[in-house]
Amino acid sequence: MTIAAFAFAGLSASAVSAAASGPRRPPVFRTEIGVVVLQATVKNERGEPVTDLDRSAFTVYENGRLQTLTAFDREDAPVSLGLALDHSRSMAPARPGVEKAAVALVRASNPRDEVFVLNYADKPTLEVPFTSDVGLLEEGIARVQCIGGTALRDALATGEAYLTEHARHARKVLVVVSDGNDNASVASRDEVREQARRSAIVVYVIGLLSADSRKASRGREELDDLAGETGGVAYYPRSPAEAGRVARDLAHEIRSQYTIAYSPANQALDGSYRKIRLVANGPGRLSVQTRAGYRAAPPADQSPALRGR
């Protein structure tokens, strides 16, 4: 069964607008969540993707309570994919490797994917809107010079907002390339984490960390946290030259994911944070990578810190 459309906690609340001829009223939101959709990667003990499991192999728990699956898909379905590429001054030595990695990821992705490019230094800039034209994407990836600071959190917030507003596909992924040392963002770490909890977007990171061990440790902590919250992973190639291989592996991982949906037993949009645990049973010891949970709340306005960015 292909999951063509879905509702996700908070984002699924639909507004009931007044008739065009009547007075304008504030939107009224439903109090039900609807359906929670998970993108899941399953790996064996050797770290290899396991792609041949069926629906009966999966069990999902929300806040420790068993839930009933409502949909399941293991096809290589198209993805709405964002590339957020750091072009700050500190990334100048690594930028050629970053560009090669980004192009490698685009070329290894599903041809039906739609992709946008967001370059960021002191602030994020949408370089290429959604397209499937590889030539346009390659031009956008190579269009900038390295200058300024690193607004990593602002780039995450902007990329997730663009995906939420413009993506055509049910599966949404944001890939961020950075050294992890944010020194220019308006958005706080907590604001970006909360935005991730309200969305169904999976964030992956390719981290090219500083040679300074203190900066590298601080950057790795933040990148791990940002990716892990959404069910993604942060990868750390040993050099910019190795980033291309990591990007190709990442494209394969995205194309090998399962899409699993369930309708929560607790349908209240009460603002609580719901923890998710997804279990896969099969030969050997399997590990499952998916989002940690979600915020059961109607969609909120952007933080004032993010407006105008």
C-alpha positions in Angstrom: 0.0 0.0 0.0 1.4 3.4 -1.0 1.0 6.2 1.5 0.2 9.1 -0.8 -1.0 11.5 1.9 -1.1 11.7 5.6 -1.7 13.8 8.7 0.9 14.3 11.4 0.4 15.4 14.9 -0.2 19.1 15.2 0.3 19.5 11.4 -2.8 17.5 10.8 -5.2 19.8 12.5 -7.3 21.4 9.7 -8.7 24.9 9.9 -12.3 25.5 9.3 -12.7 28.8 7.5 -15.7 31.0 7.2 -17.6 31.1 3.9 -16.3 33.6 1.5 -19.4 35.7 1.8 -19.4 35.8 5.6 -17.3 37.7 8.1 -13.7 36.7 8.4 -13.1 34.6 11.6 -10.1 33.1 13.3 -9.4 29.5 12.2 -10.8 26.8 14.4 -8.7 23.7 14.8 -9.8 20.1 15.2 -8.9 18.5 18.5 -7.8 15.2 16.9 -4.3 14.2 15.8 -5.3 11.9 13.0 -2.4 9.8 11.8 1.3 9.8 12.8 3.7 8.8 10.0 7.2 7.4 10.7 10.1 7.1 8.3 12.2 4.2 9.6 15.6 2.7 8.7 16.2 -0.8 9.9 19.8 -2.2 10.1 21.3 -5.5 11.0 24.2 -6.2 13.4 26.7 -5.3 10.6 25.0 -1.9 10.1 23.6 -2.9 6.7 20.1 -1.8 5.7 17.4 -4.4 6.0 14.7 -3.8 3.3 12.7 -7.0 3.0 10.6 -6.9 6.2 6.8 -7.0 6.0 4.2 -5.2 8.0 3.9 -7.9 10.7 7.5 -7.4 11.7 6.9 -4.0 13.2 5.4 -2.9 16.5 5.0 0.7 17.6 4.5 2.1 21.1 3.5 5.7 22.1 4.4 6.6 25.7 4.8 2.9 26.3 1.3 2.0 25.0 0.9 -0.4 22.1 -0.5 1.2 19.0 -2.3 -0.2 15.9 -0.6 0.2 12.5 -2.8 1.7 9.9 -0.5 1.8 6.9 2.8 0.3 5.7 5.0 0.9 2.7 8.5 -0.3 1.8 8.7 1.0 -1.8 11.3 3.5 -3.0 8.8 6.3 -2.9 9.8 9.8 -4.1 11.0 12.3 -1.4 10.8 16.0 -1.0 14.5 16.7 -0.2 16.2 19.9 1.0 20.0 20.5 0.9 21.2 23.1 3.4 24.9 23.8 2.6 27.2 25.8 4.8 29.2 28.4 2.9 30.6 30.3 5.9 34.2 31.5 6.0 35.2 28.5 8.2 34.0 26.1 5.5 36.2 27.5 2.7 38.8 24.7 2.7 36.1 22.1 2.7 33.7 23.7 0.2 34.9 21.8 -2.9 34.3 18.6 -1.1 30.9 19.8 0.1 29.8 20.6 -3.5 31.0 17.2 -4.8 29.1 15.5 -1.9 25.9 17.4 -2.6 26.0 16.6 -6.3 26.7 12.9 -5.5 23.6 12.8 -3.2 21.4 14.4 -5.9 22.6 12.0 -8.6 22.1 8.9 -6.3 18.6 10.0 -5.3 15.3 8.8 -6.8 14.8 10.5 -10.2 11.3 11.4 -9.1 12.5 13.3 -6.0 12.0 17.0 -5.8 15.1 18.9 -4.3 15.8 22.4 -3.2 19.1 24.0 -2.4 19.5 26.4 0.6 22.9 28.0 1.0 23.7 29.7 4.3 26.4 31.7 6.0 25.2 34.7 8.1 21.7 33.9 7.0 20.0 31.3 4.8 19.3 31.9 1.2 17.0 29.8 -1.0 19.3 29.2 -4.0 17.2 26.8 -6.0 13.5 26.2 -5.3 12.1 22.6 -5.6 13.1 21.0 -8.9 14.0 17.6 -10.4 16.5 19.2 -12.8 19.9 17.9 -11.8 21.6 20.6 -13.9 19.9 23.4 -12.1 20.7 21.9 -8.8 24.4 21.5 -9.7 24.5 25.2 -10.7 22.9 26.3 -7.4 25.2 24.1 -5.3 28.3 25.8 -6.9 27.0 29.3 -7.0 28.4 30.8 -3.8 31.6 32.0 -2.2 32.6 31.2 1.4 32.2 34.3 3.6 30.7 35.3 6.9 29.4 33.4 9.9 27.4 30.2 10.4 23.7 30.5 10.9 23.1 26.7 11.2 19.9 26.8 13.3 18.4 29.5 11.1 19.1 27.3 8.1 17.4 24.4 9.8 14.3 26.4 10.7 14.1 27.9 7.2 14.6 24.6 5.5 12.0 22.9 7.6 9.5 25.7 7.0 10.0 25.5 3.2 9.5 21.7 3.3 6.3 22.1 5.3 4.8 24.8 3.0 5.9 23.6 -0.4 6.7 19.8 -0.4 4.5 17.7 -2.8 5.6 14.3 -1.4 4.6 12.7 1.9 8.2 11.8 2.7 10.3 14.9 3.7 14.0 15.0 4.4 16.5 17.8 5.1 20.2 17.1 4.6 22.5 19.7 6.3 26.2 20.0 5.7 28.1 22.0 8.4 31.0 22.2 10.7 28.4 22.5 13.5 29.8 25.7 15.1 26.8 28.1 15.0 27.8 31.7 15.6 25.2 33.7 13.7 21.7 32.3 14.2 18.7 34.2 15.6 16.9 31.0 16.4 17.9 29.1 19.6 18.7 25.4 19.9 15.4 24.9 21.9 13.3 26.7 19.2 14.8 24.5 16.5 14.2 21.3 18.6 10.6 22.3 19.2 10.0 23.0 15.5 11.4 19.5 14.7 9.0 17.9 17.3 6.0 19.5 15.4 7.0 18.3 12.0 7.4 15.0 10.2 10.7 16.0 8.6 13.8 13.8 9.0 17.1 15.7 9.3 20.4 14.1 8.3 23.7 15.9 8.9 27.1 15.6 7.2 29.4 17.1 9.7 32.9 18.4 8.7 34.2 19.2 12.1 36.8 21.7 13.1 40.4 20.6 13.9 40.0 22.4 17.2 38.9 19.6 19.6 36.8 21.8 21.8 34.9 23.3 18.9 34.5 19.8 17.3 33.1 18.4 20.5 30.6 21.2 20.8 29.6 21.0 17.2 29.2 17.2 17.3 26.9 17.4 20.3 24.5 19.9 18.6 24.5 18.1 15.3 23.8 14.7 16.9 21.0 16.2 18.9 19.3 18.0 15.9 19.4 14.9 13.8 18.5 12.3 16.4 15.4 14.2 17.5 13.9 13.6 14.0 15.0 10.0 13.4 17.9 11.1 11.2 21.7 10.6 11.8 24.7 12.8 11.8 27.7 11.4 9.8 31.3 12.6 10.2 33.5 11.9 7.3 37.2 12.0 8.1 37.8 14.5 5.3 35.9 16.6 2.7 37.0 14.1 0.1 35.2 11.3 1.9 32.0 13.3 2.1 31.0 12.1 -1.4 30.9 8.5 -0.3 29.0 9.4 2.8 26.5 11.3 0.6 26.0 8.3 -1.7 25.5 6.0 1.3 23.0 8.5 2.7 21.0 8.6 -0.6 20.8 4.8 -0.5 19.6 4.9 3.1 16.9 7.3 2.3 15.7 5.2 -0.6 15.7 2.1 1.7 13.4 3.4 4.4 10.0 2.0 5.5 7.0 4.3 5.9 4.8 3.3 8.7 1.6 5.0 10.0 -0.5 4.6 13.1 -3.5 6.4 14.6 -2.7 7.2 18.2 -5.0 5.8 20.8 -4.8 9.2 22.5 -6.1 11.6 19.9 -6.1 14.8 22.1 -4.1 17.8 20.9 -3.2 18.6 24.5 0.3 20.0 23.8 2.1 17.0 25.4 5.2 15.4 24.0 4.6 11.8 23.0 7.6 9.4 23.0 7.7 6.8 20.2 9.4 3.4 20.2 9.3 1.3 17.0 10.5 -2.3 17.2 11.4 -4.6 14.2 11.5 -8.3 14.5 13.5 -10.4 12.1 16.5 -12.6 11.7 19.3 -11.5 14.0 19.4 -8.4 16.1 17.8 -5.4 14.3 18.1 -1.8 15.2 15.5 0.8 14.2 16.1 4.4 13.5 13.1 6.7 13.5 11.9 9.9 15.2 12.0 10.0 19.0 8.5 11.5 19.4 6.3 14.4 18.5 4.4 17.3 20.0 0.6 16.7 20.1 -0.3 20.3 19.4 -1.9 22.4 16.6 0.7 24.1 14.3 2.1 27.2 16.0 3.3 30.5 14.5 7.0 30.8 14.0 9.0 32.1 16.9 9.5 35.8 16.7 13.2 35.1 16.4 12.6 33.4 13.1 10.4 36.0 11.4 11.9 37.9 8.6 14.8 35.5 8.1 
